[in-house]
Amino acid sequence: MADNIIEFEIAKLVVAMLTPVVVVMVGFWVNKRIKDLEQYQWANQKVIEKRIDFYFLVAPLLNDILCFYTYVGEWKKTKPIDILERKRELDRIFSITSPLLPTMVLEHYQDFVGECFETFTGWGQDAKLCTSFDRRKDAFGNEWENTWEHLFSCDKIGEPNTVQDLYSSLMFELASSLGVGLDLSPTLRARIPKNIVTTQRV
């Protein structure tokens, strides 16, 4: 009986001694988990901020290309060489930012660019514009430079409707990567001129 009492008292003493240790260990674990969560939230917030900066950096460039290929907006004022420069700038920005972007964004960008430009046309050669230059030549009038004509592809002409669809998909993925929605209803889509015939070239 006495032995049981002694063992019981020893057990109480051990528990009393271990309780602070357990409390400290649990507190340390909880505190670490909280700090890990805060660090994750901070890092995630920074990524979102960078993606927002990225969005507003590339959106105007992408829109310029869309307008050029679908004959809407200020396409008449845009020089062909300027569109190639926008592609080079976009390629640079997407390449630098790619580690922060979802795979779907990069894939949709490649689809959009692939429809608008013919690449790998020769060693040291720039990408070619996959669109007709006849209407652009008419729009520029005397300001048109014949040297621009070699900037256009002889083999591939992108369809304006396809360009617009690929652009919409890309912008949707970009918006989704920010955690916000993007209204892609038909009422917001630019109306492509009905008399555009992409299969003709001067």
C-alpha positions as CSV (number, residue, x, y, z in Angstrom):
1,M,0.0,0.0,0.0
2,A,2.8,2.4,1.0
3,D,4.6,1.5,-2.3
4,N,1.5,2.4,-4.3
5,I,1.3,5.7,-2.5
6,I,4.9,6.4,-3.2
7,E,4.6,5.5,-6.9
8,F,1.5,7.7,-7.1
9,E,3.3,10.6,-5.6
10,I,6.3,10.1,-7.9
11,A,3.9,10.0,-10.9
12,K,2.3,13.2,-9.8
13,L,5.7,14.8,-9.4
14,V,6.8,13.6,-12.9
15,V,3.6,14.9,-14.5
16,A,4.1,18.2,-12.6
17,M,7.6,18.5,-14.0
18,L,6.7,17.5,-17.5
19,T,3.7,19.7,-17.9
20,P,5.7,22.9,-18.3
21,V,7.9,21.2,-20.8
22,V,5.0,19.9,-22.8
23,V,3.3,23.4,-22.7
24,V,6.6,25.0,-23.9
25,M,7.0,22.4,-26.7
26,V,3.3,22.8,-27.8
27,G,3.6,26.6,-27.7
28,F,6.8,26.5,-29.7
29,W,5.2,24.2,-32.3
30,V,2.1,26.4,-32.5
31,N,4.2,29.6,-32.7
32,K,6.3,28.1,-35.5
33,R,3.2,27.0,-37.4
34,I,1.8,30.6,-37.1
35,K,5.1,32.1,-38.3
36,D,5.2,29.6,-41.2
37,L,1.6,30.6,-42.2
38,E,2.5,34.3,-41.9
39,Q,5.6,33.7,-44.1
40,Y,3.5,31.8,-46.7
41,Q,0.8,34.5,-46.7
42,W,3.5,37.2,-47.1
43,A,5.2,35.4,-49.9
44,N,1.9,34.7,-51.6
45,Q,0.9,38.3,-51.3
46,K,4.2,39.4,-52.9
47,V,3.7,37.1,-55.8
48,I,0.2,38.4,-56.3
49,E,1.6,42.0,-56.2
50,K,4.2,41.1,-58.8
51,R,1.6,39.4,-61.0
52,I,-0.6,42.6,-60.8
53,D,2.4,44.7,-61.9
54,F,3.1,42.2,-64.6
55,Y,-0.6,42.4,-65.8
56,F,-0.6,46.1,-66.2
57,L,2.8,46.0,-67.9
58,V,1.9,43.5,-70.6
59,A,-1.9,44.2,-71.0
60,P,-1.3,47.4,-73.2
61,L,1.2,45.6,-75.4
62,L,-1.1,42.6,-75.9
63,N,-4.0,44.9,-76.7
64,D,-1.9,46.8,-79.3
65,I,-1.2,43.5,-81.0
66,L,-4.9,42.4,-80.8
67,C,-6.0,45.7,-82.4
68,F,-3.4,45.4,-85.1
69,Y,-4.5,41.9,-86.1
70,T,-8.2,42.5,-85.8
71,Y,-8.3,45.9,-87.5
72,V,-9.9,47.7,-84.5
73,G,-8.9,50.6,-82.4
74,E,-5.8,52.5,-83.5
75,W,-4.6,49.8,-85.9
76,K,-4.2,52.4,-88.7
77,K,-1.7,54.3,-86.7
78,T,0.5,51.3,-85.7
79,K,3.6,50.6,-87.8
80,P,4.3,47.0,-88.5
81,I,7.8,47.4,-87.1
82,D,6.3,48.6,-83.9
83,I,4.3,45.4,-83.5
84,L,7.4,43.3,-83.8
85,E,9.0,45.5,-81.2
86,R,6.0,44.9,-78.9
87,K,6.5,41.1,-79.4
88,R,10.2,41.3,-78.5
89,E,9.3,43.3,-75.3
90,L,6.6,40.8,-74.4
91,D,8.9,37.9,-74.9
92,R,11.4,39.5,-72.6
93,I,8.9,40.3,-69.9
94,F,7.3,36.9,-70.0
95,S,10.7,35.2,-69.9
96,I,11.8,37.1,-66.9
97,T,8.5,36.7,-65.0
98,S,7.8,33.1,-66.0
99,P,8.8,31.6,-62.6
100,L,6.0,33.6,-61.0
101,L,3.4,32.7,-63.6
102,P,1.1,29.6,-63.8
103,T,1.9,27.2,-66.6
104,M,-1.5,27.9,-68.3
105,V,-0.7,31.6,-68.7
106,L,2.6,30.8,-70.5
107,E,0.9,28.2,-72.7
108,H,-1.9,30.6,-73.7
109,Y,0.7,33.3,-74.4
110,Q,2.6,30.9,-76.7
111,D,-0.7,30.1,-78.5
112,F,-1.5,33.8,-79.0
113,V,2.0,34.6,-80.3
114,G,2.0,31.5,-82.5
115,E,-1.1,32.7,-84.3
116,C,0.2,36.3,-84.7
117,F,3.8,35.6,-85.7
118,E,5.8,33.2,-87.8
119,T,9.0,32.5,-85.9
120,F,12.3,30.7,-86.8
121,T,12.2,32.0,-90.3
122,G,15.9,31.9,-90.7
123,W,19.2,32.5,-88.8
124,G,19.2,36.1,-87.5
125,Q,15.8,36.8,-89.0
126,D,13.0,38.6,-87.1
127,A,9.6,37.0,-86.7
128,K,7.1,37.7,-89.5
129,L,3.7,39.2,-89.1
130,C,1.0,36.7,-89.9
131,T,-1.4,39.1,-91.5
132,S,-2.0,40.9,-94.8
133,F,-0.4,44.3,-95.5
134,D,-2.7,45.5,-98.3
135,R,-5.2,47.3,-96.1
136,R,-2.5,48.7,-93.9
137,K,-0.7,50.0,-97.0
138,D,-3.9,51.7,-98.0
139,A,-4.5,53.2,-94.5
140,F,-0.9,54.6,-94.3
141,G,-1.1,56.1,-97.8
142,N,2.1,58.0,-98.6
143,E,3.5,57.3,-95.2
144,W,3.8,53.6,-96.0
145,E,7.3,52.3,-96.4
146,N,7.8,49.5,-98.9
147,T,10.6,48.0,-96.7
148,W,7.9,47.0,-94.2
149,E,6.4,44.5,-96.6
150,H,9.2,42.0,-95.9
151,L,8.1,42.0,-92.3
152,F,4.9,40.0,-93.3
153,S,4.8,36.3,-93.6
154,C,4.4,34.8,-97.1
155,D,3.2,31.5,-95.8
156,K,0.8,32.1,-92.9
157,I,-2.0,34.6,-92.3
158,G,-3.7,34.5,-88.9
159,E,-7.5,34.7,-88.7
160,P,-8.7,37.8,-86.8
161,N,-11.4,35.8,-85.0
162,T,-8.9,33.2,-83.9
163,V,-6.5,35.9,-82.7
164,Q,-9.3,37.5,-80.7
165,D,-10.3,34.1,-79.1
166,L,-6.7,33.4,-78.1
167,Y,-6.3,36.9,-76.7
168,S,-9.5,36.5,-74.6
169,S,-8.2,33.1,-73.3
170,L,-4.9,34.6,-72.4
171,M,-6.4,37.6,-70.6
172,F,-8.7,35.3,-68.7
173,E,-5.8,33.2,-67.5
174,L,-3.9,36.3,-66.5
175,A,-6.8,37.6,-64.5
176,S,-7.3,34.2,-62.9
177,S,-3.7,34.2,-61.7
178,L,-4.6,37.3,-59.8
179,G,-7.5,35.7,-58.1
180,V,-10.0,37.9,-59.8
181,G,-12.6,37.3,-62.5
182,L,-12.6,38.7,-66.0
183,D,-15.9,39.3,-67.9
184,L,-15.4,37.9,-71.4
185,S,-19.0,38.3,-72.5
186,P,-19.4,38.9,-76.3
187,T,-20.6,42.5,-75.6
188,L,-17.1,43.4,-74.5
189,R,-15.4,41.9,-77.6
190,A,-14.3,44.3,-80.3
191,R,-16.3,43.9,-83.5
192,I,-14.0,42.8,-86.3
193,P,-14.8,44.5,-89.6
194,K,-16.9,42.0,-91.7
195,N,-15.1,42.9,-95.0
196,I,-11.7,41.7,-93.8
197,V,-10.5,38.9,-96.0
198,T,-7.4,37.3,-94.5
199,T,-6.6,35.1,-97.4
200,Q,-5.8,37.9,-99.9
201,R,-2.5,39.7,-100.2
202,V,-1.3,42.3,-102.6
